[in-house]
Amino acid sequence: MASSIYAQRERDTYTNNSNTFEVNGEVRFTDTGASPTNVQVRLERFSGGLIDQIVTDSRGRFRFPNLPRGYYRVIVNAPGYRQAQQDADLQVLFRIYLVFDLVNDSAKGTTGLPLLTDVVDARIPAAAREDFDNGRAALSKKNYKEGIALLEKATLGYSNFFEAQLLLGIAHMDLKEWDQAEKSFQRAIEIKPQNAPAMIYLGEVYWRQKRYPDAEQTLREGLKLDQKSWHGQFTLGRLYWDMGEVAKAGGPIGMTLQLKPDLAEAHLLAGNILLRVNQRERALVEYREYLRLAPKGEFVVQVQELIRKVEKTLEKN
């Protein structure tokens, strides 16, 4: 049966028109040749706005049926691979089949955050490099006290040790030591003024400190350097939400979901934004996706209650 072949939405949620259209396709990894399962596929209006989101089936395939005539965009994103998107023109054709060959993104880890380089700066003394490596290893084991001490020692051994300053800032952020994190990121930016991750991390620190003007300026500067940073887009969206700038928050959160569709917290915030602008059906899609991605998440109970309230409101209408 079709349901065993394609990941799909077998429901008439998109249109009540009997002359319906559909988008089919498959996803493949170019490095392994595999057809991956559970890769998220988003269907959006070409003008913007989520219509639906599903995952690929056991054969790497997906299907969006029951669509009205129109022009669409399909976006595929898998951890560790570059985002891919294609346009689907259903103005004339009733059905279109898309093939996505995802390319491994060796510059990023599966978290989507840039990896710290392992390229050795010839100017770094061997002892400072060893302290850095040992400090990074300690942090990976959640031994923050030892890790921070070793990283600080590394920066004393080489004052322009960018990677050590950046990692120090991240460690202080993990401990919610915002002032120390700010100093480390500022020093990192002094060493490399055009480094997007350092700029974005500093912008997040300002946001955490509720220094909203500083946060907005710094995040925007970071995103000018790397507009495809989901971390930067998500932080900017959260900043605007906290400022009560709902209209401004929508753009960065939409971009976050294109870049990292498996980020549960972004779906939650997208749902809140859509609910605020009275897009209740679309808000439900995002809330349900949050529950799927984070079944034991911090806000599960609140989201479940929100879903019940929104569903009751829709039933009355």
Secondary structure as UniProt FT lines:
FT   HELIX           2..4
FT   STRAND          7..8
FT   STRAND          21..29
FT   TURN            30..32
FT   STRAND          40..45
FT   TURN            46..47
FT   STRAND          50..55
FT   TURN            58..59
FT   STRAND          61..67
FT   STRAND          70..77
FT   TURN            79..80
FT   STRAND          84..90
FT   STRAND          95..102
FT   TURN            106..107
FT   TURN            110..111
FT   TURN            122..123
FT   HELIX           126..140
FT   TURN            141..142
FT   HELIX           144..157
FT   TURN            159..160
FT   HELIX           162..174
FT   TURN            175..176
FT   HELIX           178..191
FT   TURN            193..194
FT   HELIX           196..208
FT   TURN            209..210
FT   HELIX           212..225
FT   TURN            227..228
FT   HELIX           230..242
FT   TURN            243..244
FT   HELIX           246..259
FT   TURN            261..262
FT   HELIX           264..276
FT   TURN            277..278
FT   HELIX           280..293
FT   TURN            295..296
FT   TURN            298..299
FT   HELIX           300..316
//
